[in-house]
């Protein structure tokens, strides 16, 4: 049994989707980041950086923070979802951790929540979102998934793309990424994991 501390964000959904894909038993502990639950002392014992998601693996007695590290831990302990090449999978996982997540997160901040307040920042992060979409689209031009077969790199990246409505994206420019996005969205484990810790909205589906 794994204790999952999470909220309905792209980073949180990475791990709930992964736990469903790995078919692991887990208990959900909602951490309402809007109410400041991430600063509670008990949560900080597991996640000193006061960020979700975090897990505690009752079998091994190990607590883990940082979504990328958790995905690597699950892949290592279960020896699954490494894609066709382990280092290739890690490479694309790191792109998500260092590029897709942080840059699209900034796009959300300036384009969705603070529109009109910082034109330079809006232009910068809208442009970077489009650049990253282009990187992913080119990667998927001749393969079904980021590491050829479905892997933790896809689990990490997909939840961030599922917020495309906040990123000023025109899907007609990224047909390969759209095909990938919809294929991942159709996976039953992704659909279950998307609604953890609670249903917020149906999975967005571009037309």
C-alpha positions as CSV (number, residue, x, y, z in Angstrom):
1,X,0.0,0.0,0.0
2,X,1.2,3.5,-0.9
3,X,0.0,6.7,0.7
4,X,-0.5,9.4,-1.9
5,X,-0.5,13.0,-0.9
6,X,-1.8,15.0,-3.8
7,X,-4.1,17.7,-5.3
8,X,-5.7,18.0,-8.7
9,X,-2.8,19.7,-10.5
10,X,-0.7,18.4,-13.4
11,X,2.1,17.4,-11.1
12,X,-0.3,15.6,-8.8
13,X,-2.0,13.8,-11.6
14,X,1.3,12.4,-12.8
15,X,1.5,10.2,-9.8
16,X,-2.2,9.2,-9.5
17,X,-2.1,8.2,-13.2
18,X,1.2,6.3,-12.6
19,X,-0.2,4.4,-9.6
20,X,-3.2,3.4,-11.7
21,X,-1.0,2.3,-14.6
22,X,1.3,0.3,-12.3
23,X,-1.8,-1.3,-10.7
24,X,-0.7,-0.5,-7.2
25,X,-2.9,-0.2,-4.1
26,X,-2.9,3.3,-2.7
27,X,-4.7,5.5,-0.3
28,X,-5.3,9.1,-1.2
29,X,-4.6,11.9,1.2
30,X,-5.9,15.2,-0.3
31,X,-3.6,18.2,0.3
32,X,-5.6,21.3,-0.4
33,X,-2.9,23.7,-1.6
34,X,-5.4,26.5,-1.8
35,X,-6.0,26.2,1.9
36,X,-2.3,25.9,2.8
37,X,-2.4,22.2,3.7
38,X,1.1,21.8,2.1
39,X,2.6,23.8,5.0
40,X,1.2,21.5,7.7
41,X,4.0,19.9,9.9
42,X,3.0,16.3,9.1
43,X,3.1,16.9,5.4
44,X,6.5,18.7,5.6
45,X,7.9,15.5,7.2
46,X,7.4,13.8,3.8
47,X,7.8,16.8,1.5
48,X,10.2,19.3,3.0
49,X,9.8,21.5,-0.1
50,X,6.0,21.9,0.8
51,X,5.0,20.7,-2.7
52,X,2.6,18.0,-3.9
53,X,2.7,15.2,-4.8
54,X,4.4,13.0,-2.2
55,X,4.2,9.3,-1.4
56,X,4.9,7.0,1.5
57,X,5.5,3.4,0.6
58,X,4.4,1.3,3.5
59,X,6.2,-1.8,2.1
60,X,9.7,-0.2,2.0
61,X,9.1,2.5,4.6
62,X,10.3,5.2,2.2
63,X,8.8,8.6,1.8
64,X,9.3,10.4,-1.5
65,X,8.8,13.9,-2.8
66,X,9.2,15.4,-6.3
67,X,7.1,13.9,-9.0
68,X,10.0,13.0,-11.3
69,X,11.8,11.1,-8.5
70,X,8.6,9.3,-7.6
71,X,8.1,8.2,-11.2
72,X,11.6,6.8,-11.3
73,X,11.1,5.1,-7.9
74,X,7.9,3.4,-9.2
75,X,9.5,2.3,-12.4
76,X,12.6,1.0,-10.6
77,X,10.7,-0.9,-7.9
78,X,8.1,-2.4,-10.3
79,X,10.5,-2.7,-13.3
80,X,7.9,-1.5,-15.7
81,X,7.2,1.5,-18.0
82,X,10.8,2.2,-19.0
83,X,9.9,2.5,-22.7
84,X,12.1,1.0,-25.3
85,X,15.3,2.5,-23.8
86,X,15.8,3.5,-20.2
87,X,18.1,6.4,-20.8
88,X,15.9,7.7,-23.6
89,X,12.9,7.6,-21.2
90,X,14.9,9.4,-18.5
91,X,15.9,12.0,-21.1
92,X,12.3,12.9,-22.0
93,X,11.3,12.7,-18.4
94,X,13.9,15.3,-17.6
95,X,12.6,17.5,-20.4
96,X,9.3,17.5,-18.7
97,X,10.8,18.3,-15.3
98,X,13.1,21.0,-16.5
99,X,11.1,22.5,-19.4
100,X,7.5,21.4,-20.0
101,X,6.4,21.7,-16.4
102,X,8.1,24.9,-15.4
103,X,7.5,26.8,-18.6
104,X,3.9,25.8,-19.0
105,X,3.4,26.6,-15.4
106,X,4.6,30.1,-16.0
107,X,2.2,30.3,-19.1
108,X,-0.6,29.4,-16.7
109,X,0.4,32.1,-14.3
110,X,0.6,34.9,-16.8
111,X,-1.9,33.9,-19.5
112,X,-4.6,32.3,-17.4
113,X,-4.5,34.0,-14.1
114,X,-2.8,37.4,-14.7
115,X,-3.8,38.3,-18.2
116,X,-3.1,41.9,-19.2
117,X,-0.7,42.6,-16.3
118,X,2.6,41.7,-17.8
119,X,2.6,41.8,-21.7
120,X,6.3,40.9,-21.9
121,X,5.9,37.8,-19.7
122,X,2.7,36.8,-21.5
123,X,4.5,36.9,-24.9
124,X,7.6,35.2,-23.5
125,X,5.8,32.2,-22.0
126,X,3.2,31.9,-24.8
127,X,6.2,31.6,-27.2
128,X,8.0,29.1,-25.1
129,X,4.8,27.0,-24.8
130,X,4.6,26.9,-28.6
131,X,8.3,26.0,-28.9
132,X,7.9,23.1,-26.5
133,X,4.8,21.9,-28.2
134,X,6.9,21.9,-31.4
135,X,9.6,19.9,-29.8
136,X,7.1,17.3,-28.7
137,X,5.3,17.3,-32.0
138,X,8.5,16.6,-33.9
139,X,9.5,13.9,-31.5
140,X,6.1,12.1,-32.1
141,X,6.2,12.4,-35.9
142,X,7.6,8.9,-36.3
143,X,6.7,7.2,-33.0
144,X,3.7,6.5,-31.0
145,X,5.1,7.5,-27.6
146,X,7.9,9.7,-26.4
147,X,10.2,6.7,-25.7
148,X,8.7,4.5,-28.5
149,X,6.5,2.5,-26.1
150,X,4.4,4.0,-23.3
151,X,6.5,5.0,-20.4
152,X,6.8,7.2,-17.3
153,X,7.9,10.0,-19.7
154,X,4.4,10.0,-21.2
155,X,2.8,9.9,-17.7
156,X,4.8,12.9,-16.7
157,X,4.1,15.0,-19.8
158,X,0.5,14.3,-20.6
159,X,-1.1,16.1,-17.5
160,X,0.7,19.3,-18.4
161,X,-0.6,19.1,-22.0
162,X,-4.1,18.5,-20.6
163,X,-4.1,22.1,-19.5
164,X,-3.7,23.3,-23.1
165,X,-6.7,25.6,-22.8
166,X,-4.5,27.8,-20.5
167,X,-1.6,27.8,-22.9
168,X,-2.8,29.8,-26.0
169,X,-2.2,26.8,-28.3
170,X,-3.6,26.2,-31.8
171,X,-3.8,22.4,-32.1
172,X,-3.7,22.4,-35.9
173,X,0.0,23.3,-35.6
174,X,0.7,20.1,-33.7
175,X,-1.0,17.1,-35.3
176,X,1.4,14.4,-34.0
177,X,1.1,15.7,-30.4
178,X,-2.7,15.8,-30.7
179,X,-2.8,12.2,-31.8
180,X,-0.6,11.2,-28.8
181,X,-2.6,13.3,-26.4
182,X,-5.9,11.7,-27.4
183,X,-4.4,8.2,-27.3
184,X,-3.1,8.7,-23.8
185,X,-6.4,10.3,-22.8
186,X,-8.2,7.1,-23.9
187,X,-6.3,4.9,-21.5
188,X,-8.5,3.7,-18.6
189,X,-5.8,4.2,-16.0
190,X,-5.3,7.8,-17.2
191,X,-9.0,8.4,-16.9
192,X,-9.1,7.0,-13.4
193,X,-6.0,8.9,-12.3
194,X,-7.2,12.2,-13.7
195,X,-10.0,12.3,-11.1
196,X,-7.7,11.9,-8.1
197,X,-8.2,13.2,-5.4
198,X,-11.6,14.3,-6.8
199,X,-13.3,15.0,-10.0
200,X,-12.8,18.6,-11.2
201,X,-13.7,18.5,-14.8
202,X,-13.9,16.0,-17.7
203,X,-10.6,15.4,-19.5
204,X,-10.3,18.2,-22.1
205,X,-10.3,16.8,-25.7
206,X,-9.2,19.0,-28.5
207,X,-11.3,18.9,-31.7
